C-alpha cells in the first residue's frame, strides 16, 4: 500500500472529517487518522449528537407528562423506559458514524485507526490494535479536539463524579444529580435529567447562567429552568467532590460565604473543556503551543509551514460548526485560495427548551466599547404561533447600530431559536440593516415573525400585533 499522501488529517471530528472531504474534493490524496474505533470525534459520539437525542427524548416525555392533557390527549399511566431512552441515543450515534464511514469511502479517503504521533514534519506514526504504520504527507491538519476539564479539588472518577461523556450513558435514571457549571453543557444535561424526574442542582461560580452570552439570556433561561424544579446556586465556589460509594457529595462556598454540602447520586462536572494534544509528539517537530493550545496564524498555520491546526485545539469558541468552517478554510488555503472566516458571525446555541441562540455582539460588549446602539426586543408571548404551540417563554433581542441601523447582534431565547438564528447570521453576513430585515415578507403565523417585530422595534418602528 502506498502510504504517501498530499494531506493527512489527525482527528475525525466535525473539523477533521470536513477538512478531509474538502481536501479530497479539491483533488488531493487524503488520509484521516482517528484514535478511536468510530469516526466523528466528541461531537458525534459523546457530545453534540447524543446530547441532542436525549434532549429531544426528554422533551417528548416532559410534553406528554405536562401538556398533552391540555391538548386533549389522554395517555393514561405514563412511564419512562430509561434503557430505551439511552438505546435510542446510541442508535442515533450509530447512524451518524455509519454515515461518516460512507462519506470517507465516497470521497476516497483512507482511514487509519490508532494514535497519530509526529515523527518529523513530513511523517506521522499511527499506532493501534497492535499494528503501526508510518504515513508520509506534504501537509498535516491537526484536529484532535478537546476533553472535559475539571477544577481543583474535584477528581473525575467516571463512577460517581462524572463528565458529560458518562452522563450520556448512565445505566439507570438517577434520583438526584448535582451539576458543577452553568454553561452550555451544564444547563443542557441538567434539563435532560430534570425533565425525566431527577432532582437537579446547578452550582455556578459566576453570577449568571451561560455567562459568556448576553446577560438577559442567562436571566431568562434561569426562570425557565426553575420551572423544571432545577435548583440554581449562583456565585458559589466548589471546594471538593467526594465519591461516597452509593452516592457522592460536593462541598462549596455559597454566595453568602457559608460552607455547604449537597449529596446526590452523581456529581456531573461541566466546567468547560481543554484542548487535547496528548500523544501527538508536537515537540518532535517544534510546533508551538500556548496555554495548552496550538498557536496558529490567520490562515490557521502553525509555526511549521506544512502543519495546520483547527477546532478545539486552537483559540476560539469550542463549537463543532466553528471547527467545520476552519476545516474548509485550511483545505482551501492549501489549495491556494483565499477564504475568510468572520468569527463574530459564528452563532452559539444552547439546546435547552426553550432554546437559546446568539450571534454578534452582546449588549455588555458594546457597553464596554462605549458604542451607541438601539435595541428591539419582542416577547414570544405576543407571537400567535408561539401561543398556539404553548411555547410563550422567551424573546428576540436585536441590537442595531444607531447611525446606520446595521445589525450588531441578535439574541434569542424561545422555540426553535437554534434554527431562527440562521436568518440573523445571513442578514449580518451581508451587512443588512434592521430595515432591510423587517421589509422582507415573513410567513404568518411563524416563530420567525418575532424576529421581524424585533427588527421593527430596533429601527424605531412600532411592533405589529401578532
C-alpha positions as a LaTeX table, in Angstrom:
\begin{tabular}{lrrr}
\hline
Residue & $x$ (\AA) & $y$ (\AA) & $z$ (\AA) \\
\hline
Unk1 & 0.00 & 0.00 & 0.00 \\
Unk2 & 1.22 & 3.49 & $-0.86$ \\
Unk3 & 1.41 & 5.39 & 2.43 \\
Unk4 & 2.28 & 8.76 & 0.94 \\
Unk5 & $-0.40$ & 11.45 & 0.95 \\
Unk6 & $-0.94$ & 15.06 & $-0.02$ \\
Unk7 & $-2.99$ & 15.86 & 3.09 \\
Unk8 & $-3.24$ & 13.89 & 6.33 \\
Unk9 & $-5.83$ & 14.91 & 8.92 \\
Unk10 & $-5.31$ & 13.83 & 12.54 \\
Unk11 & $-8.71$ & 13.62 & 14.24 \\
Unk12 & $-12.09$ & 12.82 & 12.70 \\
Unk13 & $-14.46$ & 15.17 & 14.50 \\
Unk14 & $-16.52$ & 17.77 & 12.59 \\
Unk15 & $-13.42$ & 19.81 & 11.80 \\
Unk16 & $-11.34$ & 16.83 & 10.79 \\
Unk17 & $-13.79$ & 14.99 & 8.56 \\
Unk18 & $-14.91$ & 18.22 & 6.85 \\
Unk19 & $-11.27$ & 19.17 & 6.18 \\
Unk20 & $-10.60$ & 15.70 & 4.74 \\
Unk21 & $-13.67$ & 15.78 & 2.50 \\
Unk22 & $-12.97$ & 19.29 & 1.22 \\
Unk23 & $-9.32$ & 18.42 & 0.50 \\
Unk24 & $-10.44$ & 15.34 & $-1.41$ \\
Unk25 & $-12.95$ & 17.42 & $-3.39$ \\
Unk26 & $-10.08$ & 19.70 & $-4.37$ \\
Unk27 & $-8.20$ & 16.77 & $-5.87$ \\
Unk28 & $-5.78$ & 15.81 & $-3.09$ \\
Unk29 & $-4.93$ & 12.32 & $-1.93$ \\
Unk30 & $-6.14$ & 12.32 & 1.68 \\
Unk31 & $-5.74$ & 10.20 & 4.81 \\
Unk32 & $-7.53$ & 10.64 & 8.11 \\
Unk33 & $-6.24$ & 9.28 & 11.42 \\
Unk34 & $-8.63$ & 8.53 & 14.29 \\
Unk35 & $-7.57$ & 7.30 & 17.72 \\
Unk36 & $-10.88$ & 5.60 & 18.48 \\
Unk37 & $-12.76$ & 2.84 & 16.67 \\
Unk38 & $-15.54$ & 5.17 & 15.43 \\
Unk39 & $-15.19$ & 8.28 & 13.33 \\
Unk40 & $-16.87$ & 11.53 & 14.37 \\
Unk41 & $-14.94$ & 12.64 & 17.44 \\
Unk42 & $-16.57$ & 14.02 & 20.56 \\
Unk43 & $-19.44$ & 15.74 & 18.76 \\
Unk44 & $-20.78$ & 12.64 & 17.03 \\
Unk45 & $-20.03$ & 10.06 & 19.71 \\
Unk46 & $-20.20$ & 11.69 & 23.15 \\
Unk47 & $-21.21$ & 15.30 & 22.56 \\
Unk48 & $-23.49$ & 17.24 & 20.23 \\
Unk49 & $-25.39$ & 14.39 & 18.60 \\
Unk50 & $-26.12$ & 12.10 & 21.58 \\
Unk51 & $-26.90$ & 15.11 & 23.77 \\
Unk52 & $-29.48$ & 16.38 & 21.27 \\
Unk53 & $-31.01$ & 12.90 & 21.03 \\
Unk54 & $-31.52$ & 12.81 & 24.80 \\
Unk55 & $-32.73$ & 16.41 & 24.86 \\
Unk56 & $-35.41$ & 15.62 & 22.29 \\
Unk57 & $-36.46$ & 12.40 & 24.04 \\
Unk58 & $-36.68$ & 14.11 & 27.42 \\
Unk59 & $-38.72$ & 16.95 & 25.93 \\
Unk60 & $-41.20$ & 14.48 & 24.41 \\
Unk61 & $-41.59$ & 12.83 & 27.81 \\
Unk62 & $-42.00$ & 16.19 & 29.53 \\
Unk63 & $-44.62$ & 17.29 & 27.00 \\
Unk64 & $-46.58$ & 14.07 & 27.46 \\
Unk65 & $-46.42$ & 14.47 & 31.23 \\
Unk66 & $-47.20$ & 18.18 & 31.50 \\
Unk67 & $-49.05$ & 19.34 & 28.37 \\
Unk68 & $-50.74$ & 16.54 & 26.48 \\
Unk69 & $-53.86$ & 16.77 & 28.67 \\
Unk70 & $-54.30$ & 20.44 & 27.73 \\
Unk71 & $-54.09$ & 19.46 & 24.06 \\
Unk72 & $-56.89$ & 16.94 & 24.63 \\
Unk73 & $-54.56$ & 13.94 & 24.54 \\
Unk74 & $-55.06$ & 11.39 & 27.30 \\
Unk75 & $-52.20$ & 8.90 & 27.58 \\
Unk76 & $-53.17$ & 7.12 & 30.77 \\
Unk77 & $-50.35$ & 5.95 & 33.01 \\
Unk78 & $-47.07$ & 7.37 & 31.71 \\
Unk79 & $-43.80$ & 5.53 & 32.24 \\
Unk80 & $-40.23$ & 6.21 & 31.15 \\
Unk81 & $-38.27$ & 3.25 & 29.80 \\
Unk82 & $-34.81$ & 4.53 & 30.66 \\
Unk83 & $-32.98$ & 1.72 & 28.87 \\
Unk84 & $-34.81$ & 2.52 & 25.62 \\
Unk85 & $-34.24$ & 6.22 & 26.32 \\
Unk86 & $-30.48$ & 5.58 & 26.24 \\
Unk87 & $-30.66$ & 2.99 & 23.45 \\
Unk88 & $-32.33$ & 5.41 & 21.05 \\
Unk89 & $-29.48$ & 7.85 & 21.66 \\
Unk90 & $-26.97$ & 5.11 & 20.89 \\
Unk91 & $-28.84$ & 4.17 & 17.72 \\
Unk92 & $-28.71$ & 7.80 & 16.54 \\
Unk93 & $-24.96$ & 7.86 & 17.15 \\
Unk94 & $-24.51$ & 4.62 & 15.19 \\
Unk95 & $-26.43$ & 6.03 & 12.24 \\
Unk96 & $-24.20$ & 9.09 & 12.19 \\
Unk97 & $-20.92$ & 7.20 & 12.46 \\
Unk98 & $-22.04$ & 4.84 & 9.71 \\
Unk99 & $-22.77$ & 7.88 & 7.57 \\
Unk100 & $-19.23$ & 9.13 & 8.12 \\
Unk101 & $-17.78$ & 5.76 & 7.10 \\
Unk102 & $-19.77$ & 6.05 & 3.87 \\
Unk103 & $-18.54$ & 9.60 & 3.23 \\
Unk104 & $-14.92$ & 8.54 & 3.64 \\
Unk105 & $-15.37$ & 5.76 & 1.06 \\
Unk106 & $-17.32$ & 8.00 & $-1.29$ \\
Unk107 & $-14.56$ & 10.61 & $-1.22$ \\
Unk108 & $-11.76$ & 8.01 & $-1.47$ \\
Unk109 & $-10.23$ & 9.00 & 1.87 \\
Unk110 & $-8.03$ & 6.38 & 3.52 \\
Unk111 & $-8.93$ & 5.86 & 7.20 \\
Unk112 & $-6.37$ & 4.78 & 9.82 \\
Unk113 & $-7.48$ & 3.89 & 13.34 \\
Unk114 & $-4.86$ & 4.46 & 16.01 \\
Unk115 & $-2.88$ & 7.15 & 17.80 \\
Unk116 & $-1.27$ & 9.60 & 15.41 \\
Unk117 & 2.14 & 10.81 & 16.58 \\
Unk118 & 4.55 & 13.03 & 14.66 \\
Unk119 & 7.91 & 11.53 & 13.74 \\
Unk120 & 9.01 & 14.68 & 11.92 \\
Unk121 & 7.33 & 17.42 & 9.91 \\
Unk122 & 6.67 & 15.06 & 7.00 \\
Unk123 & 5.75 & 11.82 & 8.73 \\
Unk124 & 3.29 & 10.62 & 11.36 \\
Unk125 & 3.26 & 7.23 & 13.05 \\
Unk126 & $-0.12$ & 5.59 & 13.58 \\
Unk127 & $-0.23$ & 3.00 & 16.36 \\
Unk128 & $-3.28$ & 0.93 & 17.16 \\
Unk129 & $-4.55$ & $-2.66$ & 17.59 \\
Unk130 & $-1.00$ & $-3.98$ & 17.81 \\
Unk131 & $-0.05$ & $-2.50$ & 14.45 \\
Unk132 & 1.98 & 0.52 & 13.41 \\
Unk133 & 2.15 & 2.46 & 10.15 \\
Unk134 & 4.19 & 5.46 & 9.01 \\
Unk135 & 2.31 & 7.94 & 6.86 \\
Unk136 & 4.19 & 10.46 & 4.77 \\
Unk137 & 2.36 & 13.66 & 3.89 \\
Unk138 & 3.00 & 17.02 & 2.28 \\
Unk139 & 0.53 & 18.71 & 4.64 \\
Unk140 & $-0.94$ & 17.85 & 8.04 \\
Unk141 & $-4.09$ & 19.19 & 9.69 \\
Unk142 & $-4.34$ & 18.66 & 13.46 \\
Unk143 & $-7.97$ & 18.35 & 14.53 \\
Unk144 & $-7.76$ & 16.36 & 17.75 \\
Unk145 & $-10.43$ & 18.33 & 19.62 \\
Unk146 & $-10.84$ & 18.63 & 23.37 \\
Unk147 & $-11.58$ & 16.73 & 26.55 \\
Unk148 & $-13.65$ & 17.68 & 29.63 \\
Unk149 & $-11.70$ & 19.68 & 32.18 \\
Unk150 & $-12.13$ & 19.92 & 35.93 \\
Unk151 & $-11.29$ & 22.25 & 38.82 \\
Unk152 & $-9.02$ & 21.93 & 41.86 \\
Unk153 & $-10.46$ & 19.61 & 44.49 \\
Unk154 & $-12.64$ & 17.69 & 42.06 \\
Unk155 & $-11.25$ & 14.42 & 40.72 \\
Unk156 & $-13.34$ & 12.81 & 37.99 \\
Unk157 & $-13.57$ & 9.05 & 38.67 \\
Unk158 & $-16.21$ & 8.32 & 35.99 \\
Unk159 & $-18.26$ & 6.44 & 38.59 \\
Unk160 & $-20.00$ & 8.94 & 40.88 \\
Unk161 & $-18.07$ & 12.04 & 39.84 \\
Unk162 & $-18.64$ & 12.13 & 36.11 \\
Unk163 & $-18.39$ & 14.26 & 32.97 \\
Unk164 & $-20.86$ & 14.78 & 30.15 \\
Unk165 & $-19.46$ & 11.64 & 28.49 \\
Unk166 & $-20.64$ & 9.37 & 31.30 \\
Unk167 & $-23.77$ & 11.47 & 31.81 \\
Unk168 & $-24.95$ & 10.48 & 28.34 \\
Unk169 & $-24.84$ & 6.75 & 29.09 \\
Unk170 & $-25.99$ & 6.10 & 32.65 \\
Unk171 & $-27.42$ & 2.66 & 33.45 \\
Unk172 & $-30.47$ & 3.92 & 35.34 \\
Unk173 & $-32.32$ & 7.15 & 35.88 \\
Unk174 & $-30.68$ & 8.90 & 38.84 \\
Unk175 & $-32.85$ & 10.21 & 41.65 \\
Unk176 & $-30.59$ & 13.21 & 42.15 \\
Unk177 & $-27.71$ & 14.98 & 40.42 \\
Unk178 & $-25.52$ & 18.00 & 41.07 \\
Unk179 & $-24.15$ & 19.75 & 38.00 \\
Unk180 & $-21.00$ & 21.79 & 38.57 \\
Unk181 & $-21.08$ & 24.54 & 35.96 \\
Unk182 & $-23.92$ & 26.54 & 34.47 \\
Unk183 & $-22.51$ & 26.90 & 30.97 \\
Unk184 & $-23.87$ & 25.31 & 27.80 \\
Unk185 & $-23.07$ & 21.68 & 28.63 \\
Unk186 & $-24.19$ & 22.02 & 32.23 \\
Unk187 & $-27.61$ & 23.51 & 31.54 \\
Unk188 & $-28.31$ & 21.10 & 28.66 \\
Unk189 & $-27.68$ & 17.98 & 30.72 \\
Unk190 & $-29.41$ & 19.49 & 33.74 \\
Unk191 & $-32.53$ & 19.99 & 31.64 \\
Unk192 & $-32.37$ & 16.43 & 30.24 \\
Unk193 & $-32.44$ & 14.86 & 33.67 \\
Unk194 & $-34.79$ & 17.34 & 35.32 \\
Unk195 & $-37.40$ & 16.65 & 32.62 \\
Unk196 & $-37.37$ & 12.92 & 33.38 \\
Unk197 & $-37.77$ & 13.38 & 37.11 \\
Unk198 & $-34.24$ & 13.69 & 38.50 \\
Unk199 & $-33.76$ & 16.22 & 41.30 \\
Unk200 & $-31.12$ & 18.54 & 39.81 \\
Unk201 & $-29.00$ & 21.27 & 41.35 \\
Unk202 & $-26.68$ & 23.52 & 39.31 \\
Unk203 & $-23.74$ & 25.15 & 41.08 \\
Unk204 & $-22.25$ & 28.04 & 39.08 \\
Unk205 & $-19.25$ & 30.19 & 40.06 \\
Unk206 & $-20.41$ & 33.24 & 38.10 \\
Unk207 & $-23.48$ & 35.38 & 38.82 \\
Unk208 & $-25.38$ & 34.17 & 35.74 \\
Unk209 & $-26.06$ & 31.02 & 33.76 \\
Unk210 & $-24.44$ & 30.79 & 30.28 \\
Unk211 & $-22.22$ & 33.73 & 31.37 \\
Unk212 & $-20.47$ & 34.16 & 28.01 \\
Unk213 & $-23.76$ & 35.04 & 26.28 \\
Unk214 & $-25.91$ & 38.17 & 26.58 \\
Unk215 & $-26.87$ & 38.56 & 30.23 \\
Unk216 & $-30.60$ & 38.80 & 29.53 \\
Unk217 & $-30.48$ & 35.33 & 28.01 \\
Unk218 & $-28.99$ & 33.90 & 31.19 \\
Unk219 & $-31.67$ & 35.53 & 33.35 \\
Unk220 & $-34.48$ & 34.25 & 31.14 \\
Unk221 & $-33.02$ & 30.75 & 30.99 \\
Unk222 & $-32.77$ & 30.68 & 34.77 \\
Unk223 & $-36.51$ & 31.37 & 35.01 \\
Unk224 & $-37.29$ & 28.59 & 32.54 \\
Unk225 & $-35.07$ & 26.03 & 34.25 \\
Unk226 & $-36.55$ & 26.94 & 37.63 \\
Unk227 & $-39.94$ & 25.89 & 36.22 \\
Unk228 & $-38.41$ & 22.42 & 35.82 \\
Unk229 & $-37.67$ & 22.49 & 39.58 \\
Unk230 & $-33.93$ & 22.81 & 38.95 \\
Unk231 & $-32.26$ & 24.43 & 41.93 \\
Unk232 & $-29.74$ & 27.03 & 40.73 \\
Unk233 & $-26.96$ & 28.28 & 43.01 \\
Unk234 & $-25.05$ & 31.21 & 41.51 \\
Unk235 & $-21.94$ & 32.95 & 42.91 \\
Unk236 & $-20.97$ & 29.63 & 44.50 \\
Unk237 & $-17.44$ & 28.20 & 44.57 \\
Unk238 & $-17.00$ & 24.42 & 44.64 \\
Unk239 & $-14.27$ & 23.25 & 47.01 \\
Unk240 & $-14.33$ & 19.47 & 46.60 \\
Unk241 & $-16.31$ & 16.43 & 45.50 \\
Unk242 & $-16.19$ & 13.00 & 47.10 \\
Unk243 & $-17.34$ & 9.56 & 45.96 \\
Unk244 & $-19.20$ & 8.04 & 48.93 \\
Unk245 & $-19.91$ & 4.70 & 47.27 \\
Unk246 & $-23.69$ & 4.71 & 46.88 \\
Unk247 & $-23.74$ & 8.44 & 46.17 \\
Unk248 & $-21.41$ & 11.46 & 46.19 \\
Unk249 & $-21.03$ & 14.77 & 47.99 \\
Unk250 & $-19.99$ & 18.21 & 46.80 \\
Unk251 & $-18.72$ & 20.89 & 49.18 \\
Unk252 & $-18.93$ & 24.54 & 48.20 \\
Unk253 & $-18.99$ & 28.10 & 49.47 \\
Unk254 & $-22.35$ & 29.74 & 48.74 \\
Unk255 & $-22.97$ & 33.35 & 47.72 \\
Unk256 & $-23.24$ & 34.32 & 51.38 \\
Unk257 & $-19.77$ & 32.93 & 52.13 \\
Unk258 & $-21.05$ & 29.91 & 54.05 \\
Unk259 & $-19.72$ & 26.37 & 53.62 \\
Unk260 & $-22.36$ & 23.99 & 52.27 \\
Unk261 & $-22.63$ & 20.32 & 51.28 \\
Unk262 & $-25.02$ & 18.56 & 48.91 \\
Unk263 & $-25.26$ & 14.81 & 48.39 \\
Unk264 & $-26.56$ & 13.29 & 45.16 \\
Unk265 & $-26.41$ & 10.09 & 43.14 \\
Unk266 & $-23.99$ & 11.76 & 40.74 \\
Unk267 & $-21.83$ & 14.87 & 40.58 \\
Unk268 & $-21.59$ & 15.90 & 36.93 \\
Unk269 & $-18.63$ & 18.17 & 36.19 \\
Unk270 & $-19.35$ & 20.62 & 33.36 \\
Unk271 & $-16.81$ & 23.39 & 33.86 \\
Unk272 & $-15.56$ & 23.52 & 30.29 \\
Unk273 & $-13.19$ & 21.63 & 28.03 \\
Unk274 & $-9.46$ & 21.72 & 27.33 \\
Unk275 & $-7.52$ & 21.17 & 24.12 \\
Unk276 & $-6.44$ & 17.57 & 23.59 \\
Unk277 & $-2.94$ & 17.14 & 22.18 \\
Unk278 & $-1.75$ & 14.12 & 24.18 \\
Unk279 & 0.39 & 11.73 & 22.19 \\
Unk280 & 0.80 & 14.00 & 19.17 \\
Unk281 & 4.50 & 14.42 & 19.94 \\
Unk282 & 4.36 & 18.05 & 18.83 \\
Unk283 & 7.74 & 18.69 & 20.40 \\
Unk284 & 9.33 & 16.38 & 17.84 \\
Unk285 & 8.59 & 18.90 & 15.11 \\
Unk286 & 8.70 & 22.04 & 17.22 \\
Unk287 & 5.02 & 23.03 & 16.92 \\
Unk288 & 4.45 & 25.89 & 19.35 \\
Unk289 & 1.69 & 25.81 & 21.96 \\
Unk290 & 0.37 & 28.43 & 24.35 \\
Unk291 & $-1.71$ & 27.67 & 27.46 \\
Unk292 & $-2.19$ & 24.12 & 26.18 \\
Unk293 & $-3.46$ & 25.17 & 22.75 \\
Unk294 & $-1.68$ & 25.09 & 19.41 \\
Unk295 & $-0.63$ & 28.52 & 18.16 \\
Unk296 & $-1.72$ & 29.39 & 14.61 \\
Unk297 & $-1.72$ & 32.43 & 12.35 \\
Unk298 & $-4.69$ & 33.93 & 10.49 \\
Unk299 & $-4.60$ & 31.06 & 7.99 \\
Unk300 & $-4.59$ & 28.50 & 10.85 \\
Unk301 & $-0.99$ & 27.58 & 10.02 \\
Unk302 & 1.35 & 26.65 & 12.85 \\
Unk303 & 4.95 & 27.84 & 13.06 \\
Unk304 & 5.80 & 24.75 & 10.97 \\
Unk305 & 4.59 & 25.81 & 7.49 \\
Unk306 & 3.11 & 22.48 & 6.36 \\
Unk307 & 1.24 & 21.81 & 9.62 \\
Unk308 & $-2.13$ & 23.42 & 10.32 \\
Unk309 & $-4.48$ & 23.15 & 13.30 \\
Unk310 & $-8.24$ & 23.68 & 13.64 \\
Unk311 & $-11.13$ & 23.38 & 16.07 \\
Unk312 & $-10.86$ & 22.97 & 19.81 \\
Unk313 & $-7.04$ & 22.64 & 19.82 \\
Unk314 & $-6.69$ & 26.32 & 18.88 \\
Unk315 & $-8.10$ & 29.54 & 20.34 \\
Unk316 & $-11.74$ & 30.46 & 19.91 \\
Unk317 & $-15.11$ & 29.04 & 20.89 \\
Unk318 & $-15.24$ & 25.25 & 21.14 \\
Unk319 & $-18.05$ & 24.73 & 18.64 \\
Unk320 & $-18.47$ & 21.98 & 16.08 \\
Unk321 & $-19.55$ & 24.38 & 13.34 \\
Unk322 & $-16.57$ & 26.65 & 14.03 \\
Unk323 & $-14.30$ & 23.63 & 13.50 \\
Unk324 & $-16.14$ & 22.77 & 10.28 \\
Unk325 & $-15.59$ & 26.26 & 8.87 \\
Unk326 & $-11.92$ & 26.07 & 9.82 \\
Unk327 & $-11.56$ & 22.65 & 8.19 \\
Unk328 & $-12.90$ & 24.01 & 4.93 \\
Unk329 & $-10.70$ & 27.11 & 5.20 \\
Unk330 & $-7.47$ & 25.15 & 5.66 \\
Unk331 & $-8.18$ & 22.81 & 2.74 \\
Unk332 & $-8.80$ & 25.84 & 0.53 \\
Unk333 & $-5.72$ & 27.68 & 1.83 \\
Unk334 & $-3.59$ & 24.66 & 0.93 \\
Unk335 & $-5.22$ & 24.83 & $-2.50$ \\
Unk336 & $-4.05$ & 28.42 & $-2.95$ \\
Unk337 & $-7.43$ & 30.03 & $-2.36$ \\
Unk338 & $-8.05$ & 32.98 & $-0.03$ \\
Unk339 & $-11.06$ & 32.06 & 2.16 \\
Unk340 & $-12.10$ & 34.05 & 5.22 \\
Unk341 & $-13.99$ & 33.39 & 8.45 \\
Unk342 & $-15.76$ & 36.16 & 10.36 \\
Unk343 & $-15.60$ & 34.73 & 13.86 \\
Unk344 & $-18.04$ & 37.35 & 15.14 \\
Unk345 & $-20.71$ & 35.75 & 12.96 \\
Unk346 & $-20.35$ & 32.21 & 14.28 \\
Unk347 & $-23.55$ & 31.59 & 16.27 \\
Unk348 & $-23.71$ & 29.98 & 19.68 \\
Unk349 & $-26.62$ & 27.74 & 20.63 \\
Unk350 & $-27.91$ & 26.15 & 23.84 \\
Unk351 & $-30.32$ & 23.26 & 23.20 \\
Unk352 & $-32.42$ & 23.57 & 26.33 \\
Unk353 & $-36.14$ & 24.18 & 25.95 \\
Unk354 & $-36.72$ & 26.96 & 25.26 \\
Unk355 & $-33.61$ & 27.01 & 23.08 \\
Unk356 & $-31.07$ & 29.82 & 23.29 \\
Unk357 & $-29.15$ & 31.22 & 20.32 \\
Unk358 & $-26.90$ & 34.19 & 19.85 \\
Unk359 & $-24.72$ & 35.84 & 17.22 \\
Unk360 & $-22.65$ & 39.01 & 17.12 \\
Unk361 & $-22.03$ & 41.47 & 19.91 \\
Unk362 & $-23.69$ & 41.24 & 23.30 \\
Unk363 & $-25.00$ & 44.38 & 24.97 \\
Unk364 & $-22.29$ & 44.02 & 27.60 \\
Unk365 & $-19.54$ & 44.05 & 24.95 \\
Unk366 & $-20.93$ & 47.17 & 23.28 \\
Unk367 & $-21.19$ & 48.98 & 26.62 \\
Unk368 & $-17.58$ & 48.11 & 27.34 \\
Unk369 & $-16.55$ & 49.58 & 23.99 \\
Unk370 & $-18.71$ & 52.69 & 24.57 \\
Unk371 & $-20.57$ & 52.11 & 21.32 \\
Unk372 & $-24.02$ & 53.53 & 20.74 \\
Unk373 & $-26.83$ & 51.18 & 19.77 \\
Unk374 & $-30.58$ & 50.64 & 19.67 \\
Unk375 & $-32.44$ & 47.61 & 20.98 \\
Unk376 & $-35.56$ & 45.95 & 19.67 \\
Unk377 & $-36.98$ & 43.27 & 21.97 \\
Unk378 & $-40.07$ & 41.23 & 21.24 \\
Unk379 & $-41.56$ & 38.52 & 23.50 \\
Unk380 & $-42.74$ & 35.17 & 22.17 \\
Unk381 & $-45.73$ & 35.57 & 24.48 \\
Unk382 & $-47.04$ & 38.04 & 21.87 \\
Unk383 & $-46.49$ & 35.60 & 18.99 \\
Unk384 & $-49.60$ & 33.88 & 17.67 \\
Unk385 & $-47.57$ & 30.86 & 16.55 \\
Unk386 & $-45.91$ & 30.52 & 19.95 \\
Unk387 & $-49.22$ & 30.80 & 21.76 \\
Unk388 & $-50.74$ & 28.13 & 19.51 \\
Unk389 & $-47.84$ & 25.82 & 20.39 \\
Unk390 & $-47.98$ & 26.63 & 24.12 \\
Unk391 & $-44.41$ & 27.99 & 23.89 \\
Unk392 & $-44.73$ & 31.57 & 25.20 \\
Unk393 & $-41.42$ & 31.79 & 27.08 \\
Unk394 & $-38.57$ & 33.90 & 25.78 \\
Unk395 & $-37.90$ & 36.76 & 23.41 \\
Unk396 & $-35.91$ & 38.04 & 20.44 \\
Unk397 & $-33.46$ & 40.83 & 21.16 \\
Unk398 & $-31.94$ & 42.75 & 18.25 \\
Unk399 & $-29.09$ & 45.20 & 18.75 \\
Unk400 & $-28.58$ & 47.68 & 15.88 \\
Unk401 & $-26.12$ & 50.47 & 15.17 \\
Unk402 & $-27.60$ & 53.88 & 15.99 \\
Unk403 & $-26.34$ & 55.70 & 12.91 \\
Unk404 & $-26.93$ & 53.25 & 10.06 \\
Unk405 & $-29.12$ & 50.55 & 11.58 \\
Unk406 & $-26.55$ & 47.84 & 10.87 \\
Unk407 & $-27.32$ & 44.72 & 12.90 \\
Unk408 & $-24.68$ & 44.26 & 15.59 \\
Unk409 & $-26.13$ & 41.31 & 17.48 \\
Unk410 & $-29.18$ & 39.08 & 17.72 \\
Unk411 & $-30.02$ & 37.11 & 20.85 \\
Unk412 & $-32.92$ & 34.68 & 21.06 \\
Unk413 & $-34.41$ & 32.54 & 23.77 \\
Unk414 & $-37.52$ & 30.73 & 22.70 \\
Unk415 & $-38.95$ & 28.00 & 20.47 \\
Unk416 & $-36.70$ & 26.97 & 17.54 \\
Unk417 & $-34.10$ & 29.61 & 18.40 \\
Unk418 & $-31.36$ & 27.34 & 17.06 \\
Unk419 & $-32.94$ & 27.47 & 13.61 \\
Unk420 & $-34.10$ & 31.09 & 13.74 \\
Unk421 & $-30.58$ & 32.39 & 14.39 \\
Unk422 & $-29.54$ & 31.41 & 10.85 \\
Unk423 & $-31.65$ & 34.25 & 9.46 \\
Unk424 & $-29.85$ & 36.72 & 11.69 \\
Unk425 & $-26.46$ & 35.34 & 10.60 \\
Unk426 & $-27.48$ & 35.77 & 6.96 \\
Unk427 & $-28.54$ & 39.37 & 7.50 \\
Unk428 & $-25.36$ & 40.22 & 9.37 \\
Unk429 & $-23.14$ & 38.44 & 6.83 \\
Unk430 & $-24.46$ & 40.72 & 4.11 \\
Unk431 & $-24.28$ & 43.77 & 6.43 \\
Unk432 & $-28.04$ & 44.19 & 6.44 \\
Unk433 & $-29.81$ & 46.83 & 8.45 \\
Unk434 & $-32.77$ & 46.50 & 10.76 \\
Unk435 & $-34.93$ & 47.99 & 8.00 \\
Unk436 & $-33.62$ & 45.51 & 5.42 \\
Unk437 & $-34.67$ & 42.70 & 7.72 \\
Unk438 & $-38.17$ & 43.89 & 8.59 \\
Unk439 & $-39.02$ & 44.85 & 4.98 \\
Unk440 & $-38.93$ & 41.19 & 3.94 \\
Unk441 & $-42.10$ & 39.12 & 3.93 \\
Unk442 & $-42.44$ & 36.63 & 6.76 \\
Unk443 & $-44.94$ & 33.79 & 6.60 \\
Unk444 & $-47.77$ & 34.03 & 9.11 \\
Unk445 & $-48.07$ & 32.53 & 11.62 \\
Unk446 & $-44.46$ & 31.55 & 12.26 \\
Unk447 & $-41.91$ & 31.84 & 15.06 \\
Unk448 & $-39.74$ & 33.90 & 12.69 \\
Unk449 & $-42.22$ & 36.76 & 12.87 \\
Unk450 & $-40.83$ & 37.51 & 16.32 \\
Unk451 & $-37.59$ & 38.41 & 14.53 \\
Unk452 & $-39.43$ & 40.79 & 12.23 \\
Unk453 & $-41.05$ & 42.51 & 15.20 \\
Unk454 & $-37.71$ & 42.87 & 16.96 \\
Unk455 & $-36.13$ & 44.36 & 13.81 \\
Unk456 & $-39.08$ & 46.79 & 13.56 \\
Unk457 & $-38.61$ & 47.87 & 17.17 \\
Unk458 & $-34.85$ & 48.26 & 16.78 \\
Unk459 & $-35.42$ & 50.58 & 13.81 \\
Unk460 & $-37.75$ & 52.80 & 15.83 \\
Unk461 & $-40.92$ & 51.50 & 14.20 \\
Unk462 & $-43.85$ & 50.24 & 16.23 \\
Unk463 & $-44.40$ & 46.49 & 16.54 \\
Unk464 & $-47.30$ & 44.86 & 14.74 \\
Unk465 & $-49.63$ & 42.82 & 16.93 \\
Unk466 & $-49.32$ & 39.10 & 16.19 \\
\hline
\end{tabular}
